[in-house]
Amino acid sequence: MVSAEPSDADLIRGSLDAPEAFRTFFERHYDAVRRYAQRALGIDAGEEIAAQTLLVAFERRASFDLTYRSARPWLYGIAHNLVRRHLRTEGFISQTELRIPRERGPSDAVEPERLEAAYLAPVLLEALRTIPAEFREPFLLVALADLSYEEVSEILAVPSGTVRSRIHRAKVLLRELIGSPVETSVEERGLVADAGGDPPGEDGDDG
């Protein structure tokens, strides 16, 4: 009989006595956290934030509630706070930091995330910087980190109905701020597409 894959709680529990066991947890989540942070902040800053997130998670692993099998809300709560702090203190990266060389050799492969960030960042990041934090933060967590409304609700400590309505508002604001051709690429990724399901309610509808 094949044993089930250990849960996040299992990995964290094991790392309390054997810290090296945290490596499996790191490998499971690092790439996803990195993609979220890079889409929110750009390539270099995002990679730094991802590394900091996992370091903080390691240092605080004893505080994780082991009754939860998944550590995603806890982990992305750490990443969210680091991203928010970066936006507050450092601002968004400049366009020059995302520039791709004009001449490239055939073997100079560029990661999809780098191409994506280089194309979208100058306008999308500026638009994200412009909209109020209460709308930007749930948008980043759902659209860029691929978290559920329930997970974001737990991270931000607000009802899921509030999360839904704030994300809807963020999409409306981004649509107004982002123009062609970036708008087309963003729409294709679903970042500012119309929300499915019921129309958003007022804050606290699901409370």
Stockholm file with secondary structure:
# STOCKHOLM 1.0

chainA/1-207         MVSAEPSDADLIRGSLDAPEAFRTFFERHYDAVRRYAQRALGIDAGEEIAAQTLLVAFERRASFDLTYRSARPWLYGIAHNLVRRHLRTEGFISQTELRIPRERGPSDAVEPERLEAAYLAPVLLEALRTIPAEFREPFLLVALADLSYEEVSEILAVPSGTVRSRIHRAKVLLRELIGSPVETSVEERGLVADAGGDPPGEDGDDG
#=GR chainA/1-207 SS CCCCCCCHHHHHHHHHHCGGGHHHHHHHHHHHHHHHHHHHHCHHHHHHHHHHHHHHHHHTGGGSCTTCSCCHHHHHHHHHHHHHHHHHHTCCCCGGGGCCCSSCCTTCCCCHHHHHHHHHHHHHHHHHHHSCHHHHHHHIIIIITCCCHHHHHHHHTSCHHHHHHHHHHHHHHHHHHCCTTHHHHHHHHTSSSCCCSSCCCCTTTTC
#=GC SS_cons         CCCCCCCHHHHHHHHHHCGGGHHHHHHHHHHHHHHHHHHHHCHHHHHHHHHHHHHHHHHTGGGSCTTCSCCHHHHHHHHHHHHHHHHHHTCCCCGGGGCCCSSCCTTCCCCHHHHHHHHHHHHHHHHHHHSCHHHHHHHIIIIITCCCHHHHHHHHTSCHHHHHHHHHHHHHHHHHHCCTTHHHHHHHHTSSSCCCSSCCCCTTTTC
//
